[in-house]
């Protein structure tokens, strides 16, 4: 019996070198991370029990804990402070993820330079570029400071050595997937390596009271690359979004232990770098002397921030049996639903056999249902070749039965539209307090909303469709 017990204890087991998953038998593919050829044999771990240890810090009533150590200081970029909830908290670890080329390195280099001072040193560690390449970018965007230190390292032990030498108040690591620990098997960017690097930097940040900004890669699906544990370990998770062909960039909070997650920071990316936009609505509007058919304005909410955006639509005679349906900045499914509602509930039959193009201005993406009414009115205006009244905004969700439903934040949306000079608005019933001097029309369904179009022109579209038949 003793020999049998010894054999069972000494029996080897197997572990995945990428994610650390363990099993009693060898497998060619790890069931946890779906990686081939990473399951290797290692000795069975001995069973240990943890004895009570020496207490390093006595527990205190929560009211006696000093909260001044977690007071945020400004990063030097007001739009980033807005998303972080006030600024950088000592000991906080922030993970910033985004598509390649969206401007993550440019933003964080600007933050590193503006946050550096004589009392607060900043260390910028690059693992993807050489130090000279980062210096060229710093010259271009004006991110030079005597208290900003730069190094190119891919070894975790070397990064920790720089922390011991400089004792910075802010660490920027670009990126966490390029740094590896020599004590962990696997290539840089693997699950085990990312977990080890992030864990070591988090421990260093908490011990030193140092703020840390980590750049993270994303997968083809847009999710943050690496183990999901990484998002749980860090204090703040930010997504950097934007179309590379547009100037607008959005920093959206996904997780924040020190503030709200419904704030959005707006930035403009240009040749001289990246700057914050305190009033970004001008990027999404086209100022005209006279209204144009097929255009309608709406107010969307990005977090708590209202933004006035313009929806454009164009309808032309189709030359193919299956008419085209092309969208840019709008969800194709929402546009298709609005076309069906207009044809069935609004009695606009001219849309069925025409090519329809719909888009937004400035690269903004409208995905919330509050833009439904603006999309429907833009399509109806394009179909009848009739412009909507000047200085009009439309806010509301449209159902399949043609009803216009209420949306959140109507008062904030109307206040933003009134601030920018818009005098008329179409909103669902019971909008609440209306800004003084603004004419608000409550609509219950699409029939009420379509009355803003001139009646004579509105009836021409169905008649033209019948003549073509």
Secondary structure, DSSP 8 states (H G I E B T S, - for coil): -HHHHHHHHH--EEEETTT--EESS--SB-TTT--BT-EEEE-------------SS----GGGS--GGG-EE--S-HHHHHHHTSSEETT-EEEEEE-TTSSHHHHHHHHHHHH--SSS-EEEEESSS-HHHHHHHHHHHT---TTEEEEE--BHHHHHHHHHHH--SEEEEE-GGG-B-TTS-S-TTSHHHHHHHHHHHHHHHHHHT-EEEEEE-B-TTS-BSS-THHHHHSSEEEEEE--TTSSEEEEEEEEESSS-SS-EEEEEEETTEEEE-S-GGGGG----SS--TTEEEEEEEETTEEEEEEEEEEEEE-SSSS--EEEESB-HHHHHHHHHHHHHTS--GGGTTEEEEEEESTT--B-SGGGHHHHHHHHHHHHHT----TTEEE--EE-TTSBEE--TTHHHHHHHHHHTT--EEEE-S---S--TT-EEEE-SBHHHHGGGS-HHHHTHHHHHHHHH-
